[in-house]
């Protein structure tokens, strides 16, 4: 995803089923740590 602009993404929590936003800033943090998977759980 390098070189692409990041946008907020709506995801569904696999534990409680509610929707949460994976922000562009969070995506940038994940990339900086070498994480490739999106989060699957919301922040309670």
Secondary structure, DSSP 8 states (H G I E B T S, - for coil): -TTS----EEEE-TTT--EEEE-HHHHHHHHHTT--S---S---
